[in-house]
Amino acid sequence: MKFVKILTLSIILGTSYQACKAQEPSSVTQPLGFEEYDPISTLKVDEHITRRAKFPFIDVHNHQYQMPTQDLKALTRQMDSLNMGIMINLSGRGWTQEWADGTATLKGSLENVAKNQPKRIGIFTNLQFKGFGEKDWTARAVKQLEEDVKMGAKGLKIYKSLGFSGIKDDKGNRVAVSDSRLQAVWQKCGTLGIPVLIHTADVPSFWDPMDRYNERWLELKTHPGRRRGAKDPVPFDSLIAEQHKIFRDNPKTIFINAHMGWYPNNLKKLDSLMTALPNMYVEIGAVIAELGRQPRAAKKFFDKYQDRVLFGKDSWVPAEYATYFRVLETEDEYFPYHKKYHAFWRMYGMGLSDDVLKKLYYRNALRIIPGLDKSLFPK
C-alpha cells in the first residue's frame, strides 16, 4: 500500500514538473549562442557621447570611389557635422588596373575637387600593377607617379592586395611588398616629398586556427573570406617583414602604416618598431577598439609618439566616428564598440590632452602631407 502511494505521488509530481517546464520561456531552456548574447550593462557611470571632434581634424584614411561625379557639397556637409576639416581620399585611381582608366578617374576626381571643394579634400594616387614584370613597368610607374603629383595628388596609397595573391607579375608569381622592382617607386616618393600610406597584411588572428581561443572567431564566421592560412599567401610575420624592409631601405621616404601596422594590440612591439624605423608613422583606422580596451597603455604610447600618430577611420560611416572621439577625448568607462563582430569587449576613454589631440587630429598630417590648407585649423 505504501509503495502504491509513493508511486502515485511520483507520477503526480512528475506531471506537475513537466507542466511547469512546458510553461517556461524557450529562451530559458535553450542555451544562448555567442552571436545572440548581447547583455545590456547595468553599470551606472558618467557618459559623454561625443559626435563632433573637439578640434577640426584631418582624416588621412578615407575612400570615396565616385569622386569624379560625386556631390562634394553634400559630402562636406557630412564632414562639417563631424568637425572634419580635410578628408584624404586614398582611392584616387579607383580599383581598376587599367592605366588609362585609372588616369581618367584621378583626373576627374582632381577636377571635381578643384572646382567645388579645393580646400576640403586631398587625393592620393595609386599604382597600376597591370603588366608588372615587363621590362618597362618600373619606369612607366615612376613617370606616372610624377605626372599624378603634377596633376595634384598629395601622396601614394598602397592597397593590401600588394603582398597578397591578388597582385601577380607577368609570370604569375606573387609580388612581394619588398619586390626590388618597386624600389624606384619608393625612392621617387621621397624625392617628390610625398608620403606613402601603405596597408600590408590583415589582423594577425586571421592566420590563427578558427577555434574557441580565437578572439576574432565571430568576425571569421560572419566574414569567412577573411580567414587566412600559413600559405595564404604567406605567414603574417613574413608579410610584415617585407613591409618593414622597404621602410629600412628608404629612410628618406615617409611611410604611414595603416591600422597601426596591425600591432595596436601589442604596443610594446610597436614601440620597438617606431624606434627602429624613424620614417614610419601610424594611423588609427579600424583599430580604435584595440586602443579602447587598454586606455592607460595606449595613452602612454600616444604621449610618447605624439608627433607620429595620425587620425584615420577607413570606412566612410559618419555615425561611427563618435566611437573614435569618445575613446580619444573622454575618460568614459565600459562602453561598447559599434560592431560586435570586430570587438565584443567594452572600451574605456584615453582622455588625451589637448596638445596630443591637436597633433593627432591635424598638426602631424599638415606637416607630412604637402599642399593642405593650414588656415582651416587652429595654430
Secondary structure, 3 states (H helix, E strand, C coil): CHHHHHHHHHHHHHHHHHHHHHHCCHHHHCCCCCCCCCCCCCCCCCCCCCCCCCCCEEEEEECCCCCCCCCHHHHHHHHHHHCEEEEEECCCCCCCCCHHHHHHHHHHHHHHHHHHCCCCEEECECCCCCCCCCCCHHHHHHHHHHHHHHHCCCCEEECCCCCCCCCECCCCCECCCCCHHHHHHHHHHHHHCCCEEECCCCCHHHHCCCCCCCCCHHHHHHCHHHCCCCCCCCCHHHHHHHHHHHHHHCCCCCEEEHHHHHCCCCHHHHHHHHHHCCCEEEECCCCHHHHHCCHHHHHHHHHHCCCCEECCCECCCHHHHHHHHHHHHCCCCCEECCCCCCCCCEECCCCCCHHHHHHHHHHHHHHHCCCCCHHHCCC
